[in-house]
Amino acid sequence: MTIDPRIIQISQIVVSVLLIAVILLQNRGTGLSGVFGGSSNVFQTKRGVEKVLFKATIVLAVLFFGLSIARLFVS
């Protein structure tokens, strides 16, 4: 049974678009603002939607990496 390379390519495009969307939806105040005193609470726990977006980012990044490796072996 062979896997069509187009299926992996389309899956990789879909995962990349979802990964971009999830990254853009994350909280924007977590950059260098802590270095310059913009945030007094350095160690915050992630709750609710922020935690879901964080975990979704990790899952989508691993999935994208896996699809990239699979694409090397299929094509």
Backbone as a ProteinNet text record, in pm:
[ID]
protein_1_A
[PRIMARY]
MTIDPRIIQISQIVVSVLLIAVILLQNRGTGLSGVFGGSSNVFQTKRGVEKVLFKATIVLAVLFFGLSIARLFVS
[TERTIARY]
83.9	0	88.9	70.8	150.4	62.8	126.7	57.2	85.8	-19.7	-6.1	63.9	170.4	240.8	153.1	50.4	-38.2	-116.6	-151	-224.2	-138	-11.7	79.3	101.7	113.4	135.7	15.3	-104.5	-225.8	-239.6	-208.9	-214.2	-114.7	2.2	104.4	59.8	-5.4	-55.3	-163.5	-255.2	-363.4	-306.2	-211.9	-151.2	-74.3	-6.5	69.3	-23.2	-135.3	-231.4	-290.2	-323.7	-375.3	-270.6	-145.8	-38.4	-19.3	-25.1	-14.5	-129.7	-251.3	-368.7	-358.6	-315.6	-305.1	-197.4	-87.2	19.2	-27.9	-100.7	-148.8	-256.5	-329	-433.1	-378.8	-253.7	-197.9	-180.4	-164.6	-150.2	-26.2	-41.7	68.2	157.7	118.2	194.1	302.8	343.6	440.6	580.5	606.7	737.4	842.4	907	1012.8	960.7	830	775.8	818.7	841.5	886.4	1026.2	1109.2	1246.2	1247.2	1157.8	1153.9	1052.9	1002	913.3	767.7	729.8	590.8	500.2	556.3	476.2	535.1	453.9	504.5	498.4	408.7	393.8	463.6	586.4	667.2	618.7	591.4	550.5	398.9	333.3	189.1	152.5	44.7	-4.7	-101.7	-97.8	-186.9	-321.2	-428	-561.5	-655.2	-754.3	-861.1	-812.9	-853.7	-824.3	-674.7	-604.4	-459.9	-388.1	-432.3	-372.3	-403.2	-525.1	-563.6	-483.1	-467.2	-388.9	-242	-188.6	-50	-28.9	-118.8	-107.1	-132.6	-225.9	-253.4	-132.4	-59.2	61.5	165.9	183	280.8	240.5	113.2	65.7	78.6	37.8	45.9	190.9	280.2	421.5	482.2	450.7	500.8	440.9	313.3	247.4	308.2	336.2	399.5	538	614.2	747.2	737.6	642.1	622.8	583.5	495.4	456	572.6	657.8	775.4	871.2	891.9	978.2	913.7	784.5	715.1	720.8	714.7	719.7	855.8	960.9	1092.9	1098.8	1032.9	1039.7	941.1	831.6	729.8	766.6	820.5	848.3	978.8
-117.5	0	124.6	208.5	330.8	451.8	550.1	674.1	776.2	839.1	940.8	1064	1112.4	1230.5	1355	1361.6	1478.9	1486	1369.8	1368.3	1427.5	1388.5	1442.3	1591	1631.9	1774	1857.8	1812.3	1885.7	1888.3	1775.4	1771.2	1868.7	1878.3	1970.1	2115.8	2147.2	2283.4	2317	2223	2246.2	2264	2178.4	2188.5	2319.4	2362.3	2487.3	2607.6	2608.5	2719.5	2719.4	2601.8	2593.5	2637	2600.2	2639.3	2790.7	2851.6	2997.8	3064.1	3011.9	3069.7	3057	2941.2	2919.7	3009.5	3025.5	3112.9	3257.9	3301.4	3440	3465.7	3362	3378.4	3383.1	3347	3345.2	3486.4	3494.5	3622.1	3696	3823.2	3900.9	3963.3	3965.2	4032.9	3949.7	3840.1	3752.9	3765.2	3868.4	3883	3938.1	4045	4105.6	4205	4210.6	4308.2	4277.8	4150	4114.7	4165	4175.7	4223.7	4372.1	4447.1	4591.3	4635.1	4542.5	4577.1	4587.5	4535.2	4543.7	4445.4	4342.1	4240.7	4213.7	4228.9	4206.1	4058.8	3984.6	3842.8	3762	3719.7	3652.2	3509.8	3437	3297.9	3287.4	3285.8	3273.2	3133.3	3081.2	2952.6	2977.8	2889.5	2902.7	2840.6	2912.3	2864.1	2883.1	2798.3	2812.5	2802.6	2901.3	2902.8	2914.1	2987.7	3003.8	2869.2	2783.8	2651.4	2562.7	2570.8	2492.2	2535.7	2666	2715.7	2675.3	2675.9	2636.2	2489.3	2403.5	2261	2233.2	2307	2290	2330.6	2432.5	2474.4	2363.9	2300.3	2192.3	2074.5	2036	1921.8	1949.8	2068.6	2101.7	2111.7	2161.4	2169.9	2031.3	1940.4	1802.6	1733.6	1755.9	1698	1751.5	1880.4	1939.5	1880.2	1864.2	1804.7	1660.2	1584.5	1446.6	1436.2	1525.4	1525.7	1563.5	1652	1690.3	1572.6	1499.1	1380.8	1274.2	1253.7	1154.4	1191.9	1318.3	1363	1333.9	1334.9	1299.8	1154.8	1065.8	924	881.4	954.7	917.1	964.8	1085	1138.5	1089.9
0	0	0	-98.9	-107.7	-74.4	-18.5	16.1	-93.4	-138.7	-242.2	-182.9	-245.4	-192.8	-185.9	-269.1	-265.6	-135.5	-79.2	47.8	159.5	162.1	264.4	241.9	117	87	128.6	98.5	137.1	289	355	501.2	563.1	502.8	553.9	538.1	428.9	408.5	510.4	533.2	629.9	770.3	808.6	941.6	956	850.3	859.9	875.6	806.5	821	961.8	1013.5	1150.1	1252.2	1229.7	1320	1321.6	1205.9	1198.6	1272.8	1253.8	1320.4	1472.2	1519.8	1663.8	1724.2	1655.1	1705.9	1711.3	1610.3	1609.4	1714.3	1755.7	1856.6	1999.4	2017.2	2151.9	2205.9	2336.1	2405.7	2356.5	2326.3	2270.4	2377.2	2502	2606.4	2670.2	2609.6	2673.9	2615.9	2539.1	2475.2	2568.8	2530.8	2610.2	2713.5	2732.1	2826.9	2969.8	3001	3134.7	3163.9	3063.3	3081.3	3115.7	3054.6	3073.4	3179.6	3258.2	3368	3328.6	3216	3172.4	3242.3	3299.8	3367	3504	3608.1	3742.9	3780.4	3720	3750.5	3641.6	3669.3	3567.9	3545.6	3652.1	3641	3651.8	3537.2	3534.9	3489.5	3546.1	3498.1	3383.8	3287.5	3173.3	3210.5	3180.3	3214	3097	3089.1	2990.6	2847	2769.5	2626.6	2601.3	2685.7	2668.4	2678.4	2769.9	2785.6	2665.7	2614.9	2497.3	2375	2356.9	2243.8	2255.1	2377.1	2398.8	2362	2408.7	2378.2	2230.2	2170.4	2027.5	1944.2	1988.4	1917.9	1919	2032.8	2043.8	1956.3	1962.4	1884.1	1734.8	1691.4	1549.2	1501.5	1585.9	1547	1531.2	1622.7	1612.9	1490.7	1466.4	1349.3	1219.9	1215.8	1097.5	1074.8	1181.2	1170.3	1120.7	1175.2	1132.5	986.6	941.8	801.4	710.8	757.7	678.9	662.3	769.7	762.7	675	689.2	606.6	459	430.9	292.4	228.5	308.5	257	210.3	285.6	253.5	147.2	130.8	32.7	-106.5	-116.3	-250.3	-307.5
[MASK]
+++++++++++++++++++++++++++++++++++++++++++++++++++++++++++++++++++++++++++

